Amino acid sequence: MRKEEDFLAWYTGIVEKAGLTDKRYPIKGMNVWTPYGWKAMRLIDEMTRALCEERGYKEVNFPLLIPETEFKKEEDHIKGFGGEVYWVTHGGETKLDIRLLLRPTSETAMYPMFALWLRSHADLPLKIFQIVNVFRYETKMTRAFMRVREIHFFEGHTAQRDFEAAEAQVREDMEIWQALARELALPYLINRRPEWDKFAGAFYSLGADTITPTGKTLQVATIHHYKDNFAKPYNITYEDADGTRKHAHQTTYGMSERLIGAIVSIHGDDKGLVMPPAVAPVQVVVVPILAKGAKDEPLEAARQIAAALKADGLRAEADVRDIRPGAKYYEHELRGVPLRVEVGPRDLKEGTVVVVPRDTGGKNVHQRTRLKEAVREEFEFLRERMLAKAKRVIDDAVRAAGSVGEIKSHAGVSVIGWCGDEACGQKVEAEAGTHILGTLEAGELPAAVTVPSNCLVCGKPSAKPTIAGGTY
Ligand SMILES: [Zn+2]
C-alpha cells in the first residue's frame, strides 16, 4: 500500500484493514462502525464533551424525527437542505398527516423547544450540545469518514443575549476547536466562508479546513453565527432587564467523523494508521521477546508492565499471543498504536525496556522504574513530530497565486488576493475550477507565502488573505 502513489486506493484499503469500519453494509454511505473505529470515535467524543462542559455547555439528546411543519419555518435552511432530506411518510401502512424527516442537522428540532425554554435574560446564555447520528442524502460519491449519508455528528447550539455575545461564543468555540486540533495533531486554517457558501440560514460561517496529502482540503469543523435569523421564525425571545422582549442571537458548532478521516489521511503511512496518543484505542502495546530457555520471565514481565501502565490510566495491552514478534509488530503498526514496548531477557537483566514510537520506528531504551513518565514524554514527542510532519505537508501544498493560471497550475491550496466582491469571487471559481474557501480568520500560513495585496480579478485592495482550493 503506497500512500504517495495512489492516495485514494491507500485510504480505501487502510480504513478497513486497520479495523475502523466495514463498508459492506448494503446501503451506500452507511458504514458499520467496527470496535476499533468506534472506540477511536468515542475517545474523540469524550474529549469534545470535556472541552464543552468546561465551558458551560450541557449535553442533550433530541428526537431523530422532525415534523415537516417545523422544518419549513426558516426559508434559507430549507433551500440548503431540502434536496438531501430522508422523508418518513408512513407509520406502518398508514400515511402520516404530516411528513417527518430524519434530522440532517437539528436546528429545526431544537429551536421550537428553545422558544419554550427561554423566558428571561437570566436564562442566557443557553448552551447545549448533542452527539448523534444525522442523515443527508448525499449524491456525490461516498467515502468512509469523509462523505457519508449517516453522519456521526457533534452539534453545539447556543442562544445569546445579543450579537456581541454571539460573537464571543464564536471565539470560545474556536478555542474548543484549537484545543481538540492540538491533541489530534491536525494543522488547519479557519476560513470565513464566502456568502454563497455559508451554512443555510447563517449570518456567517467559519470552516476549519485541513489539507490532505493530495493537496485537497477537508472541512473538519464549522462554527456559525446565526444572528437572529432562526430566532425570528422560531420566536426565540427573552425578557430583557428593562422589561422589553428581544430576539436571541444564536450560534452553532459542528464536527463529525471526518476527524477520523483527517487523522487517517494526514498521519497514516505505508504501514498503516498513526493514531494520536490522546485518541488511540490502544496507546501502548507491550511485546515480550522470548529466547531459548527464557520464556516465562518476559511473558510475565510484559503482563506486569501492561498492568502497571493500565493502573496509571493508560490504555495499555500485553500481546502475549504465541506468534512471532514480527507478525505482532505488523498488526500493531497497521492499527497505529503509538508506542510499542519490548521486553526481553537482556532488558530483564538490566532493568530496562525498549520503547518504539510508531512514527520513527526507532528504539529508545528507558529504565523500567520510570516507564510511566517515559511513556508520557514519548507521547508528547510523538504528537509534536506528527504535527510538524503534517505542517510540512501543508507548507508544500499552500502557495500564493497571482493569476487564474497560477491557481490552475498548482494542485494544492492557493492564497490569493480578493476584494470580497461576489462577482470577482465567482469569476475566480469558474475560471480556475477551484473553490474559494474564504478569508483567513485563524491558523498559520506557511512562512514562505507572500500574501497578495490586490484582488486577482479587479485589482482593488484585498483586506485579508483568501484561501482557494479543491475540497473533499
Ligand atoms: Zn475584485
Boltz pocket constraint, residues with backbone or C-beta under 6 A from the ligand:
constraints:
  - pocket:
      binder: B
      contacts: [[A, 418], [A, 419], [A, 420], [A, 421], [A, 424], [A, 455], [A, 456], [A, 457], [A, 458], [A, 459], [A, 460]]
      max_distance: 6.0
